[in-house]
Amino acid sequence: MSKDLPQPQPSEEVDLGQLFKLIGNAFSRFFNFIGSIFNKFFLAFVWLVFFMKKHLIKLIIAGVVGLGYGIFKERTSDPVYKSYVTIKQNYDTGENLYNSISYYNDLVNQGDYKTLKTVLDFEADEALSILSFSIEPVVSENQQLQAFDKYIKTLDSLAASKIEYETFLKNNKDYTHEFQQITIKAKARKSFKVVFDNIVKNIESNDYFRRQQKKDVIELKSKEQALKEALVKSDSLQNTYKRVLEKNLEGKSSEIGITFEGNNDKDKTKEYDLYLNDLEIKRELVEIEREIADKELLVEILSSKQESGSVDNRKVFLGISLSPKLYYGFILTSLTFMVLFGLRAIKFLEGYKSKI
């Protein structure tokens, strides 16, 4: 009989209670984990503060010594001269230009001034004085936005909707920008203009770019010639229309002696349309002449007013340009901190030596 009796079913309220209990425990463990992380960071910060306090005198002495050494170097070292030039790229020469600057820097770092002298075609003493070459784009935020807008217009609507401005900036190479600034640092105050001119000359001697330039100029001149011929034919056609109109109007007069040209379909001409077409052709001719002028040079030097260079002894520390005294002060202080921290870390790890 007992086997036929219905078995008691588990309560749904009990199941929900267990579920909420599990969820609560999960959240509790999660927040405890987050709290422990913040606690570890706080303890690390407190330890660092007391570590700095303990070695404060040593760090101050290191900073003062570095500052003094920087002042000594600033007064006794030979000055470093810097000069820069801004160029405009009329062709996609950027990658080649950046590779060339990198190559010149490699020659300087390797001390191969003989090859550098041959490549840039200048005097040996000038080559020996070169310290470094660098290049960077000259571009504003507005120009970046214009480049992004121009790039988006080349894509279909589906692909354009997936491209974000930040992604575009991340993938956009520095050498693609039209304007670039080349900087040279040297130990001697020589005429930097010769070096800049030869850098540009080496780019212009590239056979590939010269062929592209020749093809572009030929194409533009052909368009120019075709437009000039069309303009001559248009002028001739306008003169023909005028003669036809004059013949049609001969002997015609109104009662008051005034005629209205083109009052009917027979008298209408295309003279005004031809005039508008001439204006458009002339506008295209002006644009083509400007393009031909731009294509005549692969790379243009826009500004070069520092032929003898200016003194620049500043050094870069963590991306910040500093005077020599501050630079050496920060360097010596940082090295001292790293040494003290390393010794403390080794001492801490020695406590686990017996457990290995």
Salt bridges, closest charged atoms under 4 A:
GLU74 OE1 - LYS325 NZ 3.53
ASP125 OD2 - LYS190 NZ 3.62
ASP149 OD2 - LYS153 NZ 3.32
GLU178 OE2 - LYS88 NZ 3.38
ASP197 OD2 - LYS193 NZ 2.81
GLU219 OE2 - LYS223 NZ 3.81
GLU224 OE2 - LYS228 NZ 3.78
ASP265 OD1 - LYS268 NZ 3.61
GLU280 OE2 - ARG283 NH2 2.31
GLU287 OE2 - ARG283 NH1 2.48
ASP294 OD1 - ARG290 NE 3.67
ASP312 OD2 - LYS82 NZ 3.63
ASP312 OD2 - LYS185 NZ 3.57
